[in-house]
Amino acid sequence: MSHFTVIYDACVLYPAPLRDFLMWLALTDLFKARWTEEIHQEWMRNVLKNRPDLTISQLTRTKNAITGTRFCNWSNGCIDELLYSF
């Protein structure tokens, strides 16, 4: 496993093709991917704004498919234990 950590911001979790590619890269163990609940909320909000045909339920399924179980509130400065890892 790599010692490098990469923060996936909302701008790379949406659009979906870029998110899919970066999730695939994370599976190679070249780096550890991390993100927060706030980042999830931002990309989901942007998708719903641009794609009114999608629902929050659909996006929540996507979010749940890519999230782990570690929790940390980034706003409290807990950067090494960011909320989600892949």
C-alpha positions in Angstrom: 0.0 0.0 0.0 1.2 3.5 -0.8 2.1 6.1 1.7 0.8 8.9 -0.6 -2.6 10.4 0.2 -4.7 12.2 -2.4 -7.8 14.3 -1.6 -10.6 13.8 -4.1 -12.5 17.1 -4.2 -16.0 17.6 -5.5 -14.6 18.7 -8.9 -13.2 15.2 -9.5 -16.1 13.2 -8.0 -18.4 14.9 -10.6 -18.3 14.3 -13.6 -18.8 10.6 -13.3 -16.3 9.4 -15.9 -13.5 11.2 -14.1 -14.7 9.8 -10.7 -14.8 6.3 -12.2 -11.2 6.7 -13.6 -9.8 8.0 -10.3 -11.5 5.3 -8.3 -10.0 2.7 -10.6 -6.6 4.4 -10.1 -7.1 4.2 -6.3 -7.5 0.4 -6.6 -4.0 0.2 -8.0 -2.6 1.2 -4.5 -0.5 4.0 -6.1 -2.1 6.3 -3.5 -4.8 6.4 -0.8 -7.8 8.4 -1.9 -9.6 10.4 0.7 -12.6 12.7 0.9 -15.1 14.1 3.4 -18.9 14.3 3.8 -18.8 17.9 2.9 -17.1 17.0 -0.4 -19.8 14.4 -1.1 -22.5 17.0 -0.4 -21.0 19.4 -2.8 -20.7 17.0 -5.8 -24.2 15.7 -5.1 -25.6 19.2 -4.9 -24.0 20.1 -8.3 -25.2 16.9 -10.0 -28.8 17.6 -8.9 -28.5 21.2 -10.1 -27.3 20.1 -13.6 -29.3 16.8 -13.8 -32.9 17.4 -12.5 -33.8 13.9 -13.9 -31.7 12.3 -11.1 -32.8 11.9 -7.5 -31.0 12.3 -4.2 -31.7 8.6 -3.6 -29.8 7.6 -6.8 -26.9 9.8 -5.8 -26.9 8.4 -2.3 -26.5 4.9 -3.7 -23.5 6.1 -5.7 -22.0 7.8 -2.6 -22.6 4.7 -0.5 -20.9 2.5 -3.2 -17.7 4.5 -3.0 -17.4 5.3 0.7 -15.5 3.6 3.5 -16.1 3.7 7.2 -13.5 6.0 8.6 -14.8 9.3 10.0 -13.1 12.6 10.6 -14.5 16.2 10.4 -12.1 17.9 8.0 -13.1 21.3 9.4 -11.6 20.3 12.7 -8.2 19.8 11.1 -8.2 16.0 11.1 -6.6 15.7 7.7 -4.8 12.3 8.2 -8.0 10.6 9.1 -10.3 12.0 6.5 -13.8 10.7 6.4 -13.7 8.3 3.5 -11.0 6.2 2.0 -11.0 3.9 -1.0 
